[in-house]
Amino acid sequence: MLAVAFVVTISAGATFAQSVGITAKKVTYTRKKPIADHKKTFEITYPKIKAKTPAISRKIEAILSYEKAFEFKLAEELGEIQWLESASYSVDYNANKLLSVSLMIEGSGAYPSGSTKYFVIDNTTGTRVVPATVFVNTAGLLAKVKKLKEAEVKKALEDITNDPETKDEDVSSFFTSSDEYSKVSLNEMSIDENGVVFHHDYGFPHVAKALQPTGEFFLTWEELKPYIKKSGLLAQFVR
């Protein structure tokens, strides 16, 4: 049913209290009854974690479950669903007791599509870092992120209008729909040594995906300093 293609070491922390060991385990799955030639197989690259204890390793791997993050079942993908084509991850940060990972999936139905989810994890406990545990005045921080979003939307509309190839495209309704059904939040974030990126998916339909802004709102540690909880894991970046 499946074959393990290879295992590659991505990184290994010299001190587990500061970083974790991560290896990539790529698995090729074969569908017994593919609906098309390009649906015969799909690949999932799993992040295998080595933290300071096996229990913490398992907790981190559970958080980084593709099935849980993207709400699908592997058994169904091997059966009749047959949307998934690949799943992979990238490590954005792995130091100072923090692990920041992006999970990505790609597939196709009527059209090709994909999705990305972002996770920041306390690698000493194996728990996910959420805004309430590391930020104060989250309402004020969200307002700041919303201003960045508004600026991005304004620029996107101006760029579309000023481009001869897209000036006749009307995407304003897509932004209105996004405001209603895909509200910006602080939940999807990634970190590195420079600061935090808050991610937002505008949810444009396939026909307009090329016109969709990136939805990446970056704030430096200095900009975030008033919002950092002193007792949280991010406080180390603003002392």
N, C-alpha and C positions, 0 to 999 in steps of 0.2 A: 504493500500500500504506500509506503514512503521510503525514501532513501536519504540518508544524511550525506550531503554533498561535501562539506568540509567544516572544520572548526578553526577559526583564526583568532589569535589573541589581539584584542583591541587595546586594552590597557591593564595594568596591574599596579595597585597601590602598594608602595613600600610600607606604609603604615596604615592599617585598616581603619584606624580612628580618623584618619584624614581623607582617605579615598578608598575605593573598593576595586577589586579585580573584576574585569568584564571580558568575557569571550563571546564571540559571535558563533552561533550554531545554526548553520543554514540547512534547512530541511526541504527537500523537493517532494511534494505530494502528487500522486498520480490518481486521476479520476477514472473509475471503472467504466463509466458511460458518459464520455465528454460530448457536449452538444455541438462542438466545433473543434477543429484541429488545434486552435490556439488555446483551447480550454482543457487540453489533455493533462496539463500539469500546472501547478502553481508553487511558488517558493515563499517560505517564511523564514526570516533570520531572527532567531531568538537571542535576546541578551541573557547570557548565563552569568550569574553574579557570585562572587566570592567575597563576602563581608567578614566581619570579625567572628561571627558565629553562623552555623548552618541555618539556624532559625531566622536570623535577620536576612540572610541570603534569600531564603524562601519568601519572606515577606516582601522584599523588594521585587522579586520576580513576579509575585502575584499582582503587585501594583502595575507592573509593566506587561501585563497580559493583553495581547492584541484582542482576544475575544471579549474581554471585559471592557477595554477602552473603546472599542468600536461596535460593541454589541452584535457580534455574530457568533455562530457556532461552527466549529471546524467540521463536524459531522455533516452539517447541511451543505457546506461548501464542497464536500466530497460527493454529495448526492445531487440534488436537483437545483440548488441555488446557482452555483457556478459563476459567481461574480468576481471573486478574488483572483488576482493574478500575482501579486507580490505584497509582502509585508516586511518592513525593515525598520531600523532605528539608527539614530545618531546620538553620540554623547556630546553634549554642549559644555558640560563642566563636570569635573570629578576631582574635587579637592576640598579641604577645609570642612570636612564632615558633610558635604553637600554633593548630591548627584543630580544633574539636570539632563534629562533624556527626552528626545523627540521620537515618537512612534509614527510611522507612515504606512499607509496602505494604498494600493492602487488596484483598480479592477475595471470591468466594463460590462454594461448591459446594453441599452440602446446607444449609449455614448460612453467613452472612457471617462473615468473620474477618479478622484483620490481624496484623502483626508489626512490631517496631521493632528496629533494630540501631544500635549506638553506636560511633563512631570518634573517636579523638583522634589527630591527625597532626602530626608535626614538619614544618612547611611549608618548612624550609630544606633538607631532604633528601628529602621525599616519602615518608617511612616512617611506619608506624603506631607509635604509642606504646603499649607493652604494659606491664603491671604490673612485670615484672622489670627494665625499663629506667629506671623512675622511683621505685620503692619499695624499701625495705629491710625486712627482717622481714615478708615477705608473709604468712607463717603467722599472725603476730600481728595483722596488719591484717585478714586474712580472719576471724579469730576475732572481731574487733570488729564487722565487718559482720554476721556470723552472729548476734551478740547483738541487733543492730538488727532483723534479720529475726525473731528469736524474739519480740521485743517487739511487732512488727507483727502476727504471727500471733496472739499472745495477745489483743491488742486487737480484732482482727478477729473472733475467736471470741466475745469478750464482747459486741461490738456486735451480732453476729448473734443471739445468745441473748437479748439485752435488747430487740430490735426485735420487736414483735408480728407484723409481717408476715413475718419470717424465722426466728422462734424455733424453728420445727419443722424447719428445714433442717439436714441433717447434712453438713457440709463437712469434717469432720475427716479423712475418708479421702482427700480431695483434697490436703490438706496432707501426709499421709503419703506419698502417691504422688509429690508434688512433691519431698519429701526424697530419694526413691529415684531418680527419673528426671530431675529438673530441679534439680540441686544449685546452690546459690548460689556465685558465684565473683567474682573481681575483674576479669574480662575485659571485661564490658560496663560501660563507664564513660563519663561525660561531664563536662566541666569548665566552670566560668565563673570570674569574678573572686572569687567567694565560697568556692569549694571544689570538691569532687568528689561526684558522685552515682554510686553503684554501682547498677546496674539488675538486677532479677531478675524472670523470668516464672515464675509459679507453675504455669502450664500447666493451669488449670482447664478442664473441658469447656465447650462452648458454653452448655449449660443453666444453668451456675453462674457464668458470666463476670461477672455483675453483682455477685457476692459476693467476687470475687477482689481482694485488696489491691493497692495500687499497685506494691509491690516497688521502691520508690525509697529508697535509703539514703544520706542526705546527711551528709558530714563536712566541717567547715570546714577551712581551711588550718591554723589553729591546732591543731585536733584531729589533723590529719594530720602535723604537724611531726615527731614522732618516727619516722615511717615514710618520710619523703621522702629519696630518695637525693641526696646533696649534689652529685653530678656530673650529675644528671639535669635535664631541662627544667623540672620542677616546682619545683626548688629556688628559683627566682626569687620564688616566692610566700611563702616562709617565712623569708627572710633578715632 
